[in-house]
Amino acid sequence: MGRRHRSPKKTHVPEYIEFLTKSQIALQLIDQSIADGITVKAWTFDENYGRDGHFLDELDRRKQAFVGEVPPTFHVWMSKPCVQQKPAQNTVGRQKNYPRLSKRDRVGKEVRNLATYSPAFRDQKPQRYRVRDSHKGPEVWDIQWHTCYRKTHDGKLVSEACPLIVATNVRTGEVKYFVSNRTPGCDGWTLRDLLRIAFGHWRVEACFREAKEELGWDHFECRGWICVHRHLIVTILTQLFCARVRHQLCHSEVVSDAER
């Protein structure tokens, strides 16, 4: 007689769990943090969140400062576009929705093209910043920035003036693009403040990498809904314990051979 093979047990998601995108989950976590009395100077995120205009709008609506990376194809305007509030008196034909962007300003320019061809960046001398010290040595980036406007998904259609930051790695030539809702020189904000927040995202990536590679965060040998969450929590607590012990032994980010 042949052996009967049991089908693997599936992870049953509770019915009360609703599907949410990453951006929606992030907004929920931000709302929970605000409700718990947690305040931050500014939120930062990678381009997967930066490409979501609704996510940026919601941060603006909550009056939360942010400095986020955006993809090279992110569209902005270098000058404020015209928003038509009502149709011209002699307009005929199909009824259009208002307010609306003028035809010539319907779509902005990609940030990668602006960084290459716009006189605002082409004629601007980069400022060199030492962002951080890594195990490979200091990271130095050439920084350029200019005010811009991005498209919103509310009744205004156009955001307030915001900085577009173009950062080029001096050693590797890598280019990153950042957008913020705080402008250097206004309300006590400086370009160095924005860069420190924008490039602080590497700590989040290092945190996930250590949890997966060193602490087994991605070794899911369980399938139950509660078991999966228990595994996540235990891994996070383990990482917190290791981080505190390391901080007690060495306060600097770069560990010397003697300290190791």
Backbone bond lengths (Angstrom), bond angles and torsions (degrees), N, CA, C in turn:
res aa  C-N    CA-C-N  psi(-1)  N-CA   C-N-CA  omega(-1)  CA-C   N-CA-C  phi
1 M - - - 1.463 - - 1.533 109.26 -
2 G 1.319 114.81 137.63 1.453 118.68 178.88 1.517 111.70 -76.90
3 R 1.309 116.16 151.84 1.454 121.00 179.87 1.519 109.38 -81.35
4 R 1.304 114.48 140.98 1.459 119.84 177.02 1.533 108.76 -85.20
5 H 1.314 114.54 129.75 1.467 119.61 -179.80 1.523 109.37 -94.68
6 R 1.307 114.55 123.63 1.461 118.47 177.23 1.520 110.56 -77.63
7 S 1.289 115.38 133.92 1.469 119.25 176.03 1.515 108.52 -71.00
8 P 1.328 117.43 142.60 1.470 119.42 -179.19 1.516 111.52 -59.98
9 K 1.321 114.57 142.68 1.458 119.70 179.27 1.522 110.38 -68.54
10 K 1.311 115.40 130.35 1.454 119.94 -177.41 1.527 110.10 -88.81
11 T 1.324 113.99 152.55 1.450 119.86 176.03 1.522 108.20 -82.61
12 H 1.308 117.14 115.21 1.451 121.43 -178.19 1.527 109.13 -91.16
13 V 1.323 115.55 117.47 1.460 120.78 178.47 1.517 108.17 -82.48
14 P 1.336 118.36 128.93 1.468 119.90 179.17 1.522 112.21 -55.32
15 E 1.316 115.72 148.42 1.459 120.61 -175.76 1.521 112.51 -65.63
16 Y 1.328 117.22 -25.71 1.466 118.79 -177.36 1.529 112.54 -77.83
17 I 1.327 117.85 -7.34 1.459 121.04 179.16 1.529 109.03 -81.22
18 E 1.320 116.70 121.78 1.458 122.45 178.28 1.521 110.25 -97.84
19 F 1.330 114.97 147.89 1.468 118.77 177.21 1.519 109.30 -70.78
20 L 1.314 115.99 132.99 1.464 122.29 176.70 1.517 108.65 -135.65
21 T 1.322 116.07 145.20 1.452 120.15 173.92 1.526 109.14 -74.71
22 K 1.323 116.33 167.98 1.469 120.04 178.62 1.525 111.22 -58.98
23 S 1.331 116.20 -40.06 1.466 119.78 -179.90 1.521 111.03 -64.82
24 Q 1.324 117.05 -40.06 1.464 120.57 179.10 1.522 111.17 -67.07
25 I 1.335 116.36 -39.21 1.468 119.53 176.17 1.525 110.31 -63.25
26 A 1.340 116.47 -42.17 1.464 120.48 179.46 1.520 111.17 -60.84
27 L 1.334 117.58 -41.39 1.466 120.47 179.49 1.521 110.94 -65.99
28 Q 1.336 117.23 -37.27 1.462 119.72 176.43 1.523 111.00 -62.55
29 L 1.335 116.64 -43.67 1.463 120.30 179.31 1.528 111.13 -64.79
30 I 1.321 116.59 -38.05 1.470 120.11 177.75 1.522 110.10 -64.50
31 D 1.344 117.19 -43.01 1.462 120.57 178.79 1.524 110.99 -63.14
32 Q 1.335 117.10 -39.42 1.459 120.13 177.95 1.525 110.83 -64.36
33 S 1.332 116.04 -40.15 1.469 119.86 179.41 1.524 110.73 -64.16
34 I 1.337 116.53 -42.53 1.466 120.32 179.02 1.522 110.24 -63.86
35 A 1.343 116.20 -42.59 1.466 120.03 179.68 1.522 111.68 -64.16
36 D 1.328 117.82 -29.85 1.468 122.06 179.03 1.521 112.42 -83.86
37 G 1.333 117.13 2.78 1.454 120.79 177.44 1.517 114.57 83.95
38 I 1.329 116.52 13.15 1.465 120.13 179.32 1.526 108.93 -84.75
39 T 1.312 116.62 129.21 1.464 121.53 177.76 1.523 109.45 -119.52
40 V 1.305 116.14 145.03 1.463 121.90 177.63 1.523 108.69 -128.92
41 K 1.318 115.32 155.64 1.466 119.05 177.21 1.526 110.34 -68.63
42 A 1.333 116.54 -42.81 1.463 121.26 177.28 1.521 108.46 -165.96
43 W 1.325 115.88 152.04 1.456 122.27 175.61 1.518 109.60 -91.54
44 T 1.324 116.42 147.13 1.459 120.47 176.31 1.519 108.81 -133.14
45 F 1.329 116.37 155.18 1.468 121.03 -174.15 1.515 108.73 -162.80
46 D 1.346 115.30 165.72 1.457 119.85 -179.96 1.528 110.24 -87.73
47 E 1.336 116.08 -177.86 1.463 120.44 -172.15 1.517 113.32 -70.07
48 N 1.335 118.52 -17.87 1.455 119.96 176.44 1.526 111.35 -63.33
49 Y 1.327 116.64 -33.37 1.455 121.01 174.73 1.528 110.56 -87.68
50 G 1.329 116.50 -34.46 1.454 120.18 -177.59 1.517 114.04 -64.77
51 R 1.349 117.05 -25.58 1.462 119.40 179.68 1.527 112.09 -76.25
52 D 1.334 117.84 -12.62 1.463 122.57 -176.59 1.527 109.33 -89.72
53 G 1.324 116.80 101.86 1.463 120.93 -179.10 1.517 113.00 -63.07
54 H 1.343 117.71 -34.43 1.461 120.70 178.27 1.532 110.50 -62.78
55 F 1.332 116.86 -39.25 1.455 121.19 178.88 1.527 110.79 -62.27
56 L 1.327 117.11 -44.08 1.464 120.90 178.61 1.522 110.76 -65.14
57 D 1.343 116.60 -38.95 1.464 120.24 178.02 1.527 111.09 -61.56
58 E 1.333 116.60 -41.96 1.456 120.34 -178.09 1.524 111.22 -66.93
59 L 1.324 117.68 -35.55 1.469 119.38 175.44 1.526 110.13 -65.28
60 D 1.329 116.48 -40.72 1.466 120.12 175.99 1.523 110.74 -61.11
61 R 1.325 116.08 -44.09 1.468 120.26 -177.66 1.518 110.85 -63.43
62 R 1.327 117.46 -33.83 1.457 121.77 177.98 1.518 112.38 -82.85
63 K 1.354 116.28 0.43 1.474 121.96 -178.55 1.528 111.26 58.66
64 Q 1.340 115.79 39.04 1.457 122.24 178.50 1.532 109.29 -101.84
65 A 1.319 116.49 127.22 1.465 120.46 177.66 1.526 109.32 -71.42
66 F 1.329 115.81 145.29 1.462 119.79 177.30 1.516 110.26 -146.84
67 V 1.317 115.60 152.63 1.461 124.05 170.01 1.518 105.27 -136.25
68 G 1.319 117.73 104.57 1.454 120.79 -173.19 1.507 113.06 -125.80
69 E 1.327 115.30 149.18 1.464 120.65 176.13 1.520 109.26 -76.70
70 V 1.316 116.65 140.78 1.457 122.39 177.39 1.527 108.54 -122.60
71 P 1.339 117.76 155.02 1.467 119.77 -179.89 1.526 111.43 -71.16
72 P 1.327 118.15 161.02 1.477 120.83 179.03 1.523 113.14 -60.05
73 T 1.342 117.72 -22.14 1.462 121.40 -178.54 1.526 112.65 -90.50
74 F 1.332 117.67 5.60 1.467 121.37 179.06 1.518 109.22 -63.69
75 H 1.350 117.09 136.57 1.460 122.01 -175.06 1.535 111.14 -102.27
76 V 1.311 115.77 133.76 1.470 122.11 174.50 1.525 108.10 -142.92
77 W 1.337 115.19 169.50 1.463 121.89 171.57 1.525 108.36 -114.00
78 M 1.309 117.01 142.15 1.458 121.06 177.30 1.525 111.53 -80.98
79 S 1.321 117.31 -25.89 1.462 121.96 173.94 1.521 108.38 -124.55
80 K 1.314 117.26 153.00 1.462 120.46 -173.65 1.522 110.59 -65.55
81 P 1.327 117.79 123.64 1.465 120.45 -178.50 1.526 111.47 -74.92
82 C 1.313 114.98 163.22 1.463 121.66 -179.03 1.528 109.33 -85.75
83 V 1.323 115.97 130.68 1.460 122.01 176.17 1.522 108.29 -110.30
84 Q 1.306 116.84 117.62 1.462 121.96 179.58 1.518 109.15 -82.19
85 Q 1.338 116.10 122.11 1.453 120.98 -177.54 1.526 113.27 -87.32
86 K 1.321 117.05 -26.48 1.460 120.57 179.99 1.526 109.01 -153.23
87 P 1.326 117.95 158.20 1.466 120.24 -177.51 1.520 111.90 -73.03
88 A 1.319 114.38 157.37 1.469 119.37 174.64 1.523 109.91 -64.31
89 Q 1.319 117.35 155.26 1.464 121.58 -175.09 1.526 112.29 -62.97
90 N 1.318 118.00 -33.62 1.467 121.20 -175.56 1.524 112.54 -97.08
91 T 1.322 117.26 17.97 1.454 119.91 -177.88 1.529 110.64 -70.59
92 V 1.312 115.70 131.97 1.466 121.45 177.55 1.521 108.32 -127.32
93 G 1.329 115.65 163.99 1.451 119.61 178.42 1.505 111.71 102.17
94 R 1.333 116.13 -158.80 1.462 121.98 -174.92 1.526 111.52 -64.33
95 Q 1.319 115.87 134.26 1.460 121.71 -179.99 1.528 110.33 -66.49
96 K 1.319 117.49 132.40 1.451 122.33 -179.53 1.519 110.00 -110.62
97 N 1.319 114.69 156.23 1.458 120.34 179.29 1.522 110.33 -82.42
98 Y 1.333 116.14 139.41 1.458 122.66 178.28 1.519 108.96 -131.76
99 P 1.358 116.99 149.46 1.469 127.82 0.43 1.523 111.79 -70.11
100 R 1.326 115.32 157.10 1.449 122.17 -179.42 1.520 109.19 -149.03
101 L 1.317 115.89 154.59 1.456 120.70 176.67 1.512 109.58 -73.73
102 S 1.313 116.05 145.54 1.458 119.77 177.36 1.522 109.68 -63.14
103 K 1.292 116.27 157.87 1.464 121.21 -174.25 1.517 111.80 -59.42
104 R 1.313 117.99 -41.28 1.460 120.72 -177.62 1.522 112.17 -71.43
105 D 1.349 116.82 -21.53 1.464 120.73 -178.44 1.523 112.28 -108.52
106 R 1.327 116.64 18.22 1.458 119.60 -175.31 1.536 111.53 -60.94
107 V 1.322 117.01 -39.05 1.468 121.93 -178.66 1.528 108.96 -126.90
108 G 1.325 116.38 134.55 1.459 120.26 177.89 1.525 111.70 -79.34
109 K 1.298 115.41 -167.12 1.470 121.71 -179.72 1.538 109.67 -106.05
110 E 1.328 115.68 147.47 1.460 120.04 177.17 1.527 109.76 -67.27
111 V 1.328 115.45 140.87 1.461 119.22 -175.24 1.526 111.39 -65.00
112 R 1.330 118.44 -31.25 1.465 120.09 179.32 1.523 110.98 -66.98
113 N 1.332 116.93 -33.90 1.464 119.92 177.89 1.517 111.25 -74.55
114 L 1.322 116.59 -37.29 1.460 119.65 177.01 1.517 110.72 -63.59
115 A 1.327 116.91 -41.53 1.462 120.22 -179.66 1.516 111.81 -63.50
116 T 1.345 117.05 -28.20 1.469 120.96 -177.05 1.519 112.65 -91.52
117 Y 1.343 116.51 -41.66 1.463 119.81 -168.75 1.522 114.86 -111.39
118 S 1.322 119.01 -20.62 1.462 119.47 -177.34 1.525 110.62 -70.46
119 P 1.335 117.98 132.65 1.469 120.06 177.53 1.527 112.35 -58.36
120 A 1.332 116.26 -28.65 1.464 119.30 -179.04 1.521 111.17 -60.91
121 F 1.332 117.84 -31.84 1.462 121.52 177.78 1.528 111.83 -100.89
122 R 1.331 116.57 -38.46 1.463 120.16 -176.39 1.524 111.50 -62.21
123 D 1.341 117.27 -36.12 1.460 121.20 -177.09 1.530 112.32 -95.75
124 Q 1.315 116.78 5.77 1.464 120.60 -176.81 1.528 110.26 -96.68
125 K 1.300 116.59 128.62 1.458 120.87 177.87 1.518 109.29 -76.06
126 P 1.338 118.65 125.15 1.467 120.27 -178.22 1.521 111.74 -66.42
127 Q 1.335 114.82 149.75 1.454 121.56 171.88 1.531 108.07 -100.42
128 R 1.304 116.88 133.58 1.462 120.76 -175.37 1.530 109.46 -96.76
129 Y 1.331 115.26 127.33 1.465 121.19 -178.71 1.522 109.91 -125.62
130 R 1.306 115.00 137.25 1.464 121.56 171.38 1.527 107.03 -89.92
131 V 1.312 116.04 102.89 1.453 121.21 -170.42 1.515 111.91 -74.95
132 R 1.331 117.15 -47.90 1.458 120.34 -179.68 1.525 109.22 -162.88
133 D 1.338 115.23 168.51 1.462 122.09 174.61 1.522 108.28 -106.22
134 S 1.322 116.44 122.73 1.452 121.57 178.35 1.522 109.58 -111.58
135 H 1.347 116.63 178.13 1.461 119.85 178.76 1.530 111.78 -68.39
136 K 1.354 116.84 -13.59 1.460 121.44 176.10 1.524 112.49 -94.92
137 G 1.330 116.13 0.82 1.451 119.78 -178.42 1.515 110.72 115.58
138 P 1.339 117.40 -176.94 1.464 120.87 -178.83 1.529 111.68 -69.29
139 E 1.328 116.26 140.70 1.462 122.26 174.10 1.518 108.17 -96.62
140 V 1.329 115.31 119.03 1.460 121.34 -178.34 1.522 108.72 -118.43
141 W 1.329 116.11 131.81 1.467 121.65 -177.68 1.519 109.85 -127.15
142 D 1.328 115.83 141.95 1.468 122.16 170.65 1.519 108.00 -87.61
143 I 1.341 116.42 126.47 1.461 121.45 -172.55 1.524 110.51 -116.33
144 Q 1.321 115.01 132.60 1.457 122.95 169.71 1.526 107.79 -130.58
145 W 1.330 116.33 148.71 1.457 118.16 177.45 1.526 109.88 -152.13
146 H 1.316 114.36 156.18 1.464 121.43 177.99 1.513 108.17 -157.43
147 T 1.310 116.11 149.48 1.467 119.46 177.75 1.528 110.17 -68.05
148 C 1.312 115.62 147.78 1.459 121.44 179.14 1.522 108.66 -149.76
149 Y 1.314 115.85 -179.14 1.463 122.44 177.75 1.524 107.60 -135.44
150 R 1.306 116.79 137.65 1.453 120.86 178.01 1.523 109.93 -113.87
151 K 1.313 115.96 158.91 1.460 120.82 179.59 1.517 109.57 -77.52
152 T 1.328 116.49 135.22 1.453 122.02 175.50 1.528 109.31 -108.36
153 H 1.317 115.33 169.33 1.464 120.56 -177.60 1.521 110.84 -114.39
154 D 1.319 115.52 26.88 1.457 120.48 176.52 1.522 109.19 -114.22
155 G 1.306 116.90 -166.62 1.459 120.20 -177.02 1.515 114.11 -68.73
156 K 1.352 116.84 -20.55 1.470 119.11 -178.99 1.523 111.64 -76.57
157 L 1.326 117.48 -31.91 1.470 125.19 179.43 1.521 113.77 71.45
158 V 1.325 117.85 -23.89 1.465 121.74 -177.76 1.524 108.89 -131.84
159 S 1.324 116.45 135.49 1.458 120.82 -178.93 1.523 110.64 -76.05
160 E 1.320 114.87 171.72 1.456 120.07 169.61 1.532 108.59 -70.57
161 A 1.318 116.46 165.73 1.465 120.18 179.21 1.527 109.79 -58.87
162 C 1.320 115.95 131.92 1.462 120.79 -178.23 1.530 108.66 -139.91
163 P 1.323 118.04 153.88 1.466 119.88 -178.78 1.526 112.46 -82.04
164 L 1.316 115.69 136.35 1.461 122.53 167.75 1.524 106.75 -103.36
165 I 1.323 116.61 119.02 1.460 122.14 -177.02 1.520 108.77 -107.51
166 V 1.325 116.13 127.43 1.467 122.39 176.48 1.523 107.43 -111.95
167 A 1.330 115.89 119.32 1.472 121.67 -176.63 1.525 109.18 -118.43
168 T 1.340 116.43 128.29 1.463 122.46 179.98 1.523 109.24 -119.68
169 N 1.328 115.78 123.24 1.456 120.16 178.93 1.527 109.54 -69.78
170 V 1.331 116.27 123.37 1.463 121.13 -175.39 1.523 111.15 -64.44
171 R 1.316 117.47 -35.79 1.464 120.95 -175.37 1.524 112.75 -82.93
172 T 1.339 117.01 -44.23 1.471 120.62 -173.31 1.522 114.24 -101.76
173 G 1.338 117.36 -18.01 1.458 119.89 -177.19 1.520 113.47 82.28
174 E 1.328 118.46 1.38 1.465 121.65 178.47 1.526 110.03 -62.30
175 V 1.340 116.87 141.18 1.460 122.24 -178.90 1.521 109.07 -118.58
176 K 1.321 116.06 131.93 1.460 122.28 175.05 1.522 109.14 -123.12
177 Y 1.337 114.56 150.03 1.463 121.17 179.85 1.526 108.28 -123.64
178 F 1.337 115.54 133.15 1.456 121.06 -179.67 1.519 110.10 -128.61
179 V 1.321 115.36 146.14 1.461 122.60 174.54 1.517 107.94 -127.54
180 S 1.317 116.58 140.99 1.460 121.21 179.76 1.525 109.03 -134.85
181 N 1.325 115.81 166.07 1.460 120.05 171.50 1.524 110.76 -109.11
182 R 1.308 116.11 19.07 1.460 122.54 173.32 1.524 108.35 -126.58
183 T 1.324 116.33 132.35 1.460 121.64 -173.46 1.523 110.91 -105.83
184 P 1.327 118.46 133.33 1.468 120.47 176.67 1.527 111.01 -56.62
185 G 1.317 115.17 135.72 1.454 120.14 -179.72 1.515 114.03 92.25
186 C 1.336 117.65 -5.24 1.465 121.99 179.49 1.526 109.79 -116.84
187 D 1.336 116.16 134.86 1.468 122.65 175.54 1.532 112.23 56.42
188 G 1.313 116.63 32.41 1.457 120.26 175.75 1.518 115.66 82.09
189 W 1.333 117.58 4.67 1.465 120.40 -179.63 1.523 110.14 -84.89
190 T 1.331 115.92 141.71 1.457 122.08 176.62 1.520 109.25 -121.40
191 L 1.313 116.36 162.38 1.455 120.81 176.99 1.527 110.27 -61.92
192 R 1.310 117.32 -36.76 1.459 120.28 178.73 1.534 110.94 -63.37
193 D 1.337 117.11 -37.30 1.469 120.12 176.24 1.531 110.64 -59.46
194 L 1.329 116.47 -47.73 1.455 120.75 -178.31 1.525 111.39 -63.53
195 L 1.336 117.07 -40.23 1.464 120.34 -179.35 1.517 111.34 -68.14
196 R 1.322 116.68 -39.45 1.468 119.47 179.92 1.527 110.20 -62.54
197 I 1.321 117.14 -38.59 1.467 120.61 178.61 1.521 110.63 -73.09
198 A 1.337 117.14 -44.98 1.464 120.38 -177.34 1.518 111.59 -61.38
199 F 1.325 117.43 -46.32 1.459 120.91 -177.70 1.523 112.11 -84.22
200 G 1.320 117.62 -3.14 1.454 120.08 174.36 1.512 112.58 -72.89
201 H 1.330 116.44 -8.44 1.462 119.61 -178.96 1.523 112.27 -65.88
202 W 1.320 118.94 -22.00 1.469 121.06 -179.08 1.524 110.59 -61.06
203 R 1.328 117.87 -27.82 1.460 119.80 178.38 1.530 111.08 -64.54
204 V 1.328 116.34 -37.23 1.463 120.00 178.17 1.525 109.74 -65.22
205 E 1.330 116.64 -44.87 1.461 120.23 179.73 1.530 111.03 -63.72
206 A 1.342 116.80 -40.12 1.464 119.98 178.17 1.521 110.96 -65.19
207 C 1.328 116.43 -35.38 1.460 121.16 178.98 1.526 110.51 -62.61
208 F 1.329 117.38 -46.74 1.461 121.10 179.27 1.536 110.67 -65.92
209 R 1.325 116.61 -40.49 1.458 119.76 -178.24 1.536 110.96 -63.97
210 E 1.323 116.64 -44.34 1.463 120.08 178.81 1.527 110.92 -63.55
211 A 1.332 116.54 -41.48 1.465 119.66 -178.98 1.524 111.30 -63.41
212 K 1.325 116.65 -36.83 1.465 120.11 -178.25 1.525 112.23 -79.57
213 E 1.326 116.25 -45.77 1.459 119.69 -173.36 1.523 112.99 -82.13
214 E 1.327 117.31 -35.36 1.466 120.17 -173.13 1.531 113.80 -102.32
215 L 1.329 116.75 -28.58 1.460 119.72 -171.59 1.527 113.49 -117.11
216 G 1.323 117.58 4.98 1.460 120.24 173.23 1.509 115.71 74.62
217 W 1.351 117.38 29.12 1.467 119.40 -178.47 1.531 111.83 -63.61
218 D 1.336 117.43 -31.74 1.457 120.11 -178.14 1.531 112.32 -95.11
219 H 1.342 118.25 10.70 1.466 121.34 178.07 1.530 109.27 -94.96
220 F 1.325 114.84 75.57 1.460 119.38 -177.56 1.529 109.28 -84.02
221 E 1.313 116.41 98.75 1.463 121.16 176.04 1.531 109.49 -103.47
222 C 1.305 115.69 34.76 1.458 121.70 178.95 1.529 107.81 -145.28
223 R 1.326 115.48 159.73 1.456 119.28 -175.56 1.526 112.97 -128.76
224 G 1.307 117.98 -19.09 1.461 119.24 -179.14 1.517 111.93 -69.36
225 W 1.322 117.26 150.21 1.463 123.04 -178.37 1.528 110.46 -59.36
226 I 1.337 117.13 -46.33 1.466 120.84 -180.00 1.526 110.18 -69.16
227 C 1.339 117.36 -38.82 1.471 120.67 -178.76 1.522 111.49 -63.43
228 V 1.325 116.47 -41.32 1.465 120.76 179.62 1.520 110.06 -60.22
229 H 1.333 116.58 -46.14 1.462 119.92 -179.27 1.526 111.79 -68.51
230 R 1.334 116.78 -34.44 1.457 119.44 176.85 1.532 110.29 -63.30
231 H 1.342 115.98 -40.62 1.462 120.34 178.93 1.533 110.48 -63.33
232 L 1.325 117.29 -42.10 1.460 121.00 178.66 1.529 110.93 -62.24
233 I 1.324 116.72 -45.88 1.463 120.82 -176.62 1.524 111.05 -65.40
234 V 1.338 116.91 -43.81 1.465 120.46 -179.90 1.526 110.66 -62.16
235 T 1.348 116.60 -40.43 1.466 120.21 179.06 1.521 110.98 -64.38
236 I 1.326 117.07 -42.95 1.466 121.07 -179.41 1.532 110.31 -64.52
237 L 1.330 117.47 -42.85 1.465 120.55 178.32 1.526 110.95 -64.61
238 T 1.330 116.87 -38.21 1.462 120.68 177.33 1.526 110.58 -62.32
239 Q 1.326 116.10 -42.12 1.460 119.84 179.42 1.526 111.05 -65.75
240 L 1.326 117.14 -39.01 1.465 120.35 177.50 1.528 110.50 -62.47
241 F 1.326 116.92 -42.51 1.470 120.96 178.35 1.529 110.74 -61.11
242 C 1.347 116.37 -46.84 1.470 120.21 -179.49 1.526 111.02 -63.27
243 A 1.334 116.29 -39.48 1.466 120.28 -178.74 1.535 110.65 -64.92
244 R 1.317 116.13 -40.34 1.472 119.09 -179.46 1.528 111.21 -68.61
245 V 1.323 117.11 -40.51 1.463 119.92 177.97 1.519 110.30 -63.49
246 R 1.337 116.62 -43.20 1.465 120.09 179.35 1.524 110.77 -62.17
247 H 1.331 116.81 -41.14 1.464 120.49 -179.16 1.523 110.68 -65.09
248 Q 1.315 117.04 -33.97 1.461 120.03 177.57 1.528 111.29 -67.50
249 L 1.333 116.85 -34.12 1.459 120.61 -177.22 1.524 112.42 -84.88
250 C 1.345 116.84 -30.51 1.469 120.26 -178.40 1.521 108.69 -154.67
251 H 1.332 116.06 120.80 1.462 120.64 -176.20 1.531 112.60 -84.83
252 S 1.324 118.87 -20.83 1.462 120.96 -176.33 1.526 110.65 -81.64
253 E 1.341 115.66 155.99 1.466 120.30 179.53 1.518 111.15 -71.95
254 V 1.330 117.42 -40.64 1.456 121.64 -178.95 1.519 108.59 -93.32
255 V 1.329 117.43 120.95 1.462 122.81 -176.04 1.532 109.16 -95.43
256 S 1.317 115.75 127.32 1.461 120.62 177.67 1.532 110.11 -78.54
257 D 1.330 116.23 165.60 1.463 119.93 178.61 1.518 111.44 -61.23
258 A 1.324 116.51 -39.19 1.463 119.86 179.86 1.519 110.68 -64.91
259 E 1.323 116.34 -43.21 1.473 120.06 179.75 1.516 111.11 -67.18
260 R 1.345 116.96 -35.31 1.450 119.69 179.20 1.530 110.02 -65.25
